[in-house]
Amino acid sequence: MSDNTFATLTLNPKADRRLRGGHLWIYSNEVNVAATPLKSFTAGQQVAVKTEHGKFLGLAYINPQSLICARIFSRDAKYPLDTSLLVHRLNIALSLREAVTDQPYYRLVYGDSDFLPGLVVDRFGDVFVVQIATAGMELVKQDIVDALVKVFKPAGILVKNDSRIRSSEDLPEYVEVAYGEVPEWVPMQENGVHFNVPVFEGQKTGWFYDHRASRGRLADYVKGKRVLDVFSYVGGWGVQAAAFGAESVSCIDSSEFALDAVEANAELNGVRDKVATIHGSAFDVLKVLVNEGERFDVVIMDPPAFIPRRKDIKAGEQAYRRVNELAMRLLSKGGILVSASCSMHLGRDRLTDILRASARHLDRDLQILEQGGQTFDHPVHPAIVETDYLKAVFTRVLPAT
């Protein structure tokens, strides 16, 4: 197969520089629309990307209605996006995961970083949960399922396409079992702790594998301590803290469904007597706890993305500061605050600066003990800064002297 097999997408002069540097995205203003009008393409169509001089740069799929109008998936014209290429990419992704862990619980495909832009696949043993964010990947959905079946012979595949991000590609939201059988709750393990994960009703794929390493680090900080887990979801941090020997753990979440899962997961690990749940808005509950004079030895702060878009930076940074100041007010002398962020638009340096300013506003001193982030199943694409989003800062908060 040659590049002549595909319709051509011609770039403007010098618009190839980022792509030559390894980037995979093409913006609509980088396309020579006089030579190749965007309206001549259909959403999801595979195209050969070329410079203004006709030099081949790669194969991409296109969505003429999107700001990121094309995403490269192959640098070789012989490899279109089909079952064969997907099998190859899955095997490459699997080889990385299997080199690091012998447990079949991880993010198998992390979009651009695994050279499959617009696709996320999480593995829960022999059940796989797929999320598709782009029209190009949506068109090869059956190829994705066929490739997973060929490589893994799974018990079930759930396609969980209910993310609002799909609206930017004019895609409908839906959830469907695409292969085999998928139970409402699937078992998994993380850091030796057992969980049941709500893959149908839970957030995103049902679990957040990205903080795996940082949650494992809790073992050195929580033994015999009183722990508060804010924005707890189904207990990824809090239940692990209890399993690692915490004296008590209180989990705050606005979802009763999530808190029921916390209690069930605590029971699963024999630590139900250590874990309490508090239903309500995190900001409101934290204020009540402060007014009641409550104190905790360790506070874990892992909120949703307060900065989903660049225009939200100012308001989002204020939210991070408010919630971390409330957390610091609840710490006992010399207590540990684990402050996390999944907002790509909040840099690591900016998060630590917010924590420093919060401590000084309360007339307290701050020590940064260690920092965590993404690991093997969320590899960072060095040319795409958006793939590097996760932060976890372990701090010690002391009275100023």
Secondary structure, DSSP 4 states (H G I P E B T S, - for coil): --GGGSEEEEBPTTTTHHHHTT--EEEGGGB-TTTS-GGGS-TT-EEEEE-TT--EEEEEEE-TTSSEEEEEEESSTT--SSHHHHHHHHHHHHHHHHHH-SSSEEEEEEGGGGT-TTEEEEEETTEEEEEE-SHHHHHTHHHHHHHHHHHH--SEEEEEE--GGGGGGT---EEEEEEE---SEEEEEETTEEEEEETTTSSTTS--GGGHHHHHHGGGT-TT-EEEEES-TTTTTHHHHHHTT-SEEEEEES-HHHHHHHHHHHHHTT-GGGEEEEES-HHHHHHHHHHTT--EEEEEE----S-SSGGGHHHHHHHHHHHHHHHHHTEEEEEEEEEEE--TTS-HHHHHHHHHHHHHHTTEEEEEEEEE---TTSPPPTT-GGG---EEEEEEEEE--
